[in-house]
Amino acid sequence: MLTNFEKALGFKLEAFNYLYVLCDYETLQKKSISLEQFVSLCKKKNVKIVQYRDKISSDEIQIKNLLFLKENLDIPIIVNDKIDLINYADGLHVGQEDLEKIHKDKSIAVKLIRLKIKDKLLGLSTHNEKEILEANTLALDMIGLGAYKNTTTKDVSTILGDKISYLAKISRHPVCAIGGVQIDDVIDNIKFNVVGSGFFNE
């Protein structure tokens, strides 16, 4: 019996360290990388899921980019934070603070998100045991967990290092490792290696 997440992926999550790529539009522009180049690299590297993050463009451009990714990649495209763009994506990824903005009770916040996104994919960022145990009680499809290592793109207060494998083991949801993760990292109990802009330095 496949989970909602596995149905969206089109396969059973039996192995570990599949590839999940962040498509940060601002980073692509800074590096002069087109969405066409991004798509072609995703295909070459057998990427299983893409999260689109865009803090700079108008909604019109974001919608156009999401539709381009969906048309050209036969994998789930998740939008970061922007619940209003859910109609153009296969799912949504939110942070802890995004949930708190919706409702201080996280289970109510997730229920309110579910009303809007229905059975589309929902991921939540977590950073420690307490947040994972909370996430275990929520109607999520996956969690992001990190930071695994130091990263240049974000200020990171907590580096999990090898502890990430223990933490991932207590999660009821598939775990996506974030923060300083490399494409070829082999990390126990981690279903997805989430790689960011470093992806293009390969």
N, C-alpha and C positions, 0 to 999 in steps of 0.2 A: 504493500500500500504506500503510494508516494505521498509525501507531504505537499502542502501548497507550494513551498519553495522549490521542491524537486520537480513538481509539475511545470513551474515557470522555467526552470533550467532545462527541462527535457531529459533529465537523467537522475539516477539514484546517487545520493552523496555517499559513495562507499570509500573513496580515497580521501587523501588530505592534500593541503597546500595547492588547491586549484588557484587560478589567477583571477583577481578582482582588481580592476583598474579605475583609478579616479581620473575623470576627465575634467581637469580644472581649466576652464576656458581662458582665464586670465594668464595662466602659466603657458598655455599653448600659444597665445598671442605674443607673449614676451619672447618665446623661443622661436617665433615665426613658423609654427607647426600648424598646418591646416587640419580641419576635421577629416578630410580625405586621407591625409597621411596618418592621422590617429587611427582611423578605421582600418587602414591597411596593416598597421603594426599590430592591432588587436587580433586581426585574423591570423597573422603570421605567428603570433605568440600563443594562439589558442586560448584567448581570454574568455572566461565564462560569464562575467557580469561587469557592467560599467556603471559607475556612479557619476552623474553630471553635476558639477558644482560651478556656479557662475554668480559672482558678486558684482559684476560690472555692466552686464548687458540689460537692455530693455526686455520686457516680457516677450515682445514679438520676436526678438532675435533668439531668446532662449527656447521658445516654442519651435522655431525653425530648426535650431540645432538639435533639439530632442527628436524631432521628426526625422531629421537626416540620420541620426544615430540608429533610430528604430528601423528605418527603411534599409539601412546598409549593414546592420549587424543583427544576426539572428539569435540574440541573447537578451536577457533582461536588462533594461536601461532604468536605473534608479535615479530619482532626482534628490538632490541634497536640500533639505529644509523647506523647499517651496511647495507646500501642500496645494497651493492654487494651480500648480502646473501638473497635478497628478493625472489629469486626463490625457496628457501627452507622454506619460511614462508608465513603466510597469511596476513602479513601487516608489517608496519614500524612505529616506534615511534621516533620522533626527538625532540631536544631541540631548543630553540631560536637561540643559537649560531651555531647550525648545519645548520639552514636555512641561516644565515648570511654568512656562509662560501660558500654556493652555489651561492647566489646572494644577494646583499644588499637590493633589492626590494623583500619583502617576497612573494608577489603574483607571481612573476617570479620564485622564488626559488621553490614554491609549484608546479607550472606548470612543471618545469624541473623534479621534483621528480615524478610527475604523469606520465610523458612520460616513465619513467623507471618502475614504479610499476603498472601502468595502474589502474584497479579498485580494487586493493588490499587495505586493510585498511591503513589509515594514521592518526596518532595521533601527537599532538604537545603539549609540556609543556608550561603552562602559569602561571603567578605569580601575575597578577594585572589586573585592569579594562582595561587599555590601550591595553594590550596583548590579552585580551579576545575579545575586540571590533575589533582588527585587525584580530583575528582568525575567527570571524564571517564572514569575507569577503573572506576567503580562502576555497579551496576545500578539507576540512578535513572530517574525519568521527567521530572524538572525540577529546577532549582536556584533558590533565592532568592539574590539578590545585592544587597549594600548595605553601608552605607547610602548611598543616592543623595544625599540632602541631610540637613540637620539635622532632628531630630525631637524633639518634646516628650515623646513617650511612653517613650523609652528612652535610656539613656546610650550615646552612640555615640562610639567612639574613632576610627573611620576614616570619613571622608566621601569618597566616590568622585567625586562630581560628574560632569563630562563623561567622565572616565576609564571610567565604567561601560560605555559603548558598545564601547570597545576590549576590555575584559575579557569582555563578553558574546559578542563575536565568537569568542573562543577556546573557548567552551563547546560541547561536543558535545550537551548537553541544552538544551531550551528554557529561557530565562532569565526569571525574574520579578523585577522591580526592587522593592526594599523600602527603606523609610526616607525619609520626607518626600516621597513620590511623590504627585502630584495626578492626579485623574481624567483631565484633558485633556493631561497631559505627553506630548510626542512624543519618545521616546528611541530612537535608532537601535539595532538589534539586540536590542531588548527585546520579548519576546513578550507579557508581562503587566505591567501597572502594578498593583502591590499597594498598595491604599489601606486605611487604618485608620480610626480614629475620626473623622478629619477629613472623612470621607465624608458625615457628617450635617450638616456646616456648609454644605453646598452650597445 
